Amino acid sequence: MIVRYRPGRVTEPETFADLLERLGDVPPERVLLRPPPGSATEDDVVAARRQPRKRLCELIDGVLVEKAMSFKEGNLAGVILVRIGNYLLTNDLGIVVPGDSQIRFRIGLVRIPDVSFVPWSRFPDDEIPDDPIGGQIPTLAVEVLSKSNRPAEIDRKIADYFTAGVKLVWVVEPRDCTARVYTAATKFKALDETGTLDGRRVLPGFKLPLAELFAATKRRKR
């Protein structure tokens, strides 16, 4: 079941439960308490990554939320990254960005899609700036779901992406080998394992069959 994120449902959290609900019901172990929730800034996002534990965090409503990561999902994101990268070798439309790149979607909102595509038109002088947090909004954002991701969390992410100017979102579910292709925050097409991820107008001509994507989690038969 998809739980729709409803902006403004909680204006000012009074309890930790309220805060978790506002963040999309994320597991509490992913919510950092230092700095205190509500006071975190982009400087704290950068500092968390530079500390010994090297926490990769998103910034949501002044709260640091650690990114959900796991080995299998990382592999699938890597396959998508490589396939888009190969496509861009002959279609110089922009750059593909991995899932450890923090992106500012608006002031006070830093997100980390598992894979992003950013067209050259969103870079000044066709050059990638050397910033700790990117300021260019992707036109494609990909989320490969981990076990600790919650439906409301992903719902809110999708809403944030389209509000910021993302044109296409792929949500990949490794556990049942399916995906959802969003062209708006509430408009999507569900794909089973026989379906294909299509770049549409964002990556014209790009196609990645889900069967090929999920085959990457197993050794090829000799």
C-alpha positions as CSV (number, residue, x, y, z in Angstrom):
1,M,0.0,0.0,0.0
2,I,1.3,3.5,-0.9
3,V,0.8,6.0,2.0
4,R,0.5,9.5,0.6
5,Y,2.6,12.2,2.2
6,R,0.4,15.1,3.3
7,P,2.3,18.4,3.7
8,G,1.3,20.4,6.8
9,R,-0.2,17.4,8.6
10,V,2.0,18.2,11.6
11,T,2.9,21.9,11.9
12,E,5.1,21.6,15.0
13,P,5.9,18.2,16.4
14,E,5.3,17.9,20.2
15,T,6.7,14.4,20.7
16,F,9.3,12.2,19.1
17,A,6.5,10.2,17.6
18,D,5.1,13.4,15.9
19,L,8.6,14.0,14.5
20,L,9.0,10.5,13.1
21,E,5.6,10.8,11.5
22,R,6.5,14.2,9.9
23,L,9.7,12.7,8.5
24,G,7.7,9.8,6.9
25,D,7.7,7.2,9.7
26,V,11.5,6.6,9.4
27,P,13.0,4.2,11.9
28,P,14.2,6.1,15.0
29,E,17.7,4.7,14.7
30,R,18.2,6.7,11.6
31,V,17.3,10.1,13.2
32,L,20.3,11.9,14.7
33,L,19.8,13.8,18.0
34,R,22.9,15.9,17.6
35,P,22.4,18.6,16.7
36,P,18.9,18.7,18.3
37,P,16.1,18.0,15.8
38,G,14.9,21.2,14.2
39,S,18.2,23.0,14.5
40,A,20.4,21.1,11.9
41,T,21.9,23.0,8.9
42,E,23.8,22.1,5.8
43,D,27.0,22.6,7.8
44,D,25.9,19.8,10.0
45,V,25.2,17.6,7.0
46,V,28.8,18.1,5.8
47,A,30.2,17.7,9.3
48,A,28.4,14.4,9.8
49,R,30.1,13.0,6.7
50,R,33.6,14.1,7.9
51,Q,33.3,12.6,11.4
52,P,34.9,9.2,12.1
53,R,31.6,7.3,11.6
54,K,31.2,9.1,8.2
55,R,27.4,9.3,8.5
56,L,25.7,10.1,5.1
57,C,22.6,12.1,6.1
58,E,19.7,14.0,4.5
59,L,18.5,17.3,5.9
60,I,14.7,17.4,6.4
61,D,13.0,20.1,8.4
62,G,16.1,20.9,10.4
63,V,16.7,17.2,11.2
64,L,19.6,14.9,10.2
65,V,18.2,11.6,8.9
66,E,20.8,8.9,8.0
67,K,20.4,7.4,4.6
68,A,19.2,3.8,4.4
69,M,21.9,1.7,2.7
70,S,22.5,-2.0,2.1
71,F,24.7,-4.2,0.0
72,K,22.2,-5.6,-2.5
73,E,20.4,-2.3,-3.1
74,G,23.8,-0.7,-3.6
75,N,24.6,-3.2,-6.3
76,L,21.4,-2.5,-8.2
77,A,21.9,1.2,-8.0
78,G,25.4,0.7,-9.3
79,V,24.0,-1.2,-12.3
80,I,21.6,1.6,-13.1
81,L,24.4,4.1,-12.7
82,V,26.6,2.2,-15.2
83,R,23.9,1.7,-17.7
84,I,23.0,5.4,-17.7
85,G,26.7,6.3,-17.8
86,N,27.2,4.1,-20.9
87,Y,24.2,5.8,-22.5
88,L,25.7,9.2,-21.9
89,L,28.9,8.2,-23.6
90,T,27.0,8.6,-26.9
91,N,24.4,11.0,-25.7
92,D,26.2,13.9,-24.1
93,L,23.1,15.2,-22.3
94,G,24.5,15.6,-18.7
95,I,26.0,13.6,-15.9
96,V,24.9,10.7,-13.8
97,V,25.4,11.0,-10.0
98,P,25.9,8.1,-7.5
99,G,24.1,7.6,-4.2
100,D,26.6,9.2,-2.0
101,S,26.1,12.6,-3.5
102,Q,24.1,15.1,-1.4
103,I,21.9,17.5,-3.4
104,R,20.1,20.6,-2.2
105,F,16.6,20.5,-3.5
106,R,15.7,23.8,-1.8
107,I,17.1,25.8,1.1
108,G,16.9,23.5,4.2
109,L,16.2,20.3,2.2
110,V,19.1,18.0,1.3
111,R,18.3,14.7,-0.3
112,I,20.4,11.8,-1.6
113,P,18.8,9.8,-4.4
114,D,20.4,6.4,-5.1
115,V,21.1,7.6,-8.7
116,S,20.5,11.0,-10.3
117,F,20.7,12.4,-13.7
118,V,21.5,16.1,-14.0
119,P,21.4,17.7,-17.5
120,W,24.1,20.1,-18.6
121,S,21.5,22.8,-18.9
122,R,21.4,23.0,-15.1
123,F,25.1,23.6,-14.8
124,P,26.6,27.1,-15.3
125,D,29.2,27.1,-18.1
126,D,28.7,23.4,-18.6
127,E,31.0,22.7,-15.7
128,I,30.5,20.7,-12.5
129,P,31.2,23.0,-9.4
130,D,33.3,21.6,-6.6
131,D,30.8,22.0,-3.8
132,P,30.2,19.6,-0.8
133,I,26.4,19.7,-1.5
134,G,25.3,20.0,-5.1
135,G,22.9,22.7,-6.0
136,Q,21.7,21.4,-9.4
137,I,18.3,19.7,-9.4
138,P,18.3,16.4,-11.3
139,T,15.7,15.7,-13.9
140,L,15.8,11.9,-13.0
141,A,15.9,10.6,-9.4
142,V,16.1,6.9,-8.7
143,E,15.3,5.2,-5.3
144,V,16.2,1.6,-4.8
145,L,14.3,0.6,-1.7
146,S,16.0,-0.8,1.4
147,K,14.3,-2.7,4.2
148,S,14.4,0.3,6.5
149,N,12.7,2.6,4.0
150,R,9.1,3.3,4.9
151,P,6.2,3.9,2.3
152,A,5.5,7.4,3.8
153,E,9.2,8.3,3.7
154,I,9.4,7.4,0.0
155,D,6.1,9.2,-0.7
156,R,7.5,12.4,0.9
157,K,10.7,12.1,-1.1
158,I,8.8,11.8,-4.3
159,A,6.7,14.8,-3.5
160,D,9.9,16.8,-2.6
161,Y,11.5,15.7,-5.9
162,F,8.7,16.9,-8.1
163,T,8.2,20.1,-6.2
164,A,11.9,20.9,-6.8
165,G,11.7,20.3,-10.6
166,V,12.5,16.6,-11.1
167,K,10.7,15.3,-14.2
168,L,11.0,11.5,-13.7
169,V,11.4,9.2,-10.7
170,W,12.1,5.5,-10.7
171,V,11.3,3.5,-7.5
172,V,12.8,0.0,-7.6
173,E,11.7,-2.7,-5.2
174,P,14.3,-5.5,-5.0
175,R,12.2,-7.8,-2.8
176,D,9.6,-8.5,-5.4
177,C,11.5,-7.4,-8.5
178,T,9.1,-4.6,-9.4
179,A,9.4,-0.9,-10.0
180,R,7.2,2.2,-10.2
181,V,7.8,5.0,-12.7
182,Y,6.6,8.4,-11.6
183,T,5.9,11.3,-14.0
184,A,4.3,13.3,-11.2
185,A,4.1,13.0,-7.4
186,T,0.8,11.1,-7.6
187,K,1.0,9.6,-11.1
188,F,2.9,6.4,-11.6
189,K,3.0,3.2,-13.7
190,A,3.7,0.0,-11.9
191,L,6.1,-2.5,-13.6
192,D,6.6,-6.2,-12.9
193,E,9.8,-8.1,-13.8
194,T,8.8,-8.1,-17.4
195,G,8.7,-4.3,-17.5
196,T,11.3,-1.8,-18.7
197,L,12.6,1.4,-17.2
198,D,12.3,4.0,-19.9
199,G,14.1,7.3,-20.0
200,R,11.2,9.1,-21.7
201,R,12.0,12.7,-22.6
202,V,14.7,12.9,-19.8
203,L,16.9,10.3,-21.4
204,P,15.5,9.7,-24.9
205,G,15.9,6.2,-26.1
206,F,17.3,4.8,-22.8
207,K,15.8,1.5,-21.8
208,L,16.7,-0.9,-19.0
209,P,14.6,-4.1,-18.8
210,L,13.9,-5.0,-15.2
211,A,14.8,-8.6,-15.9
212,E,18.3,-7.5,-16.9
213,L,18.6,-5.3,-13.8
214,F,17.6,-7.9,-11.3
215,A,19.7,-10.6,-13.1
216,A,22.7,-8.6,-11.8
217,T,22.1,-9.9,-8.3
218,K,23.0,-13.4,-9.4
219,R,26.0,-14.9,-11.0
220,R,25.6,-15.4,-14.8
221,K,25.2,-19.0,-15.8
222,R,28.2,-20.4,-17.7
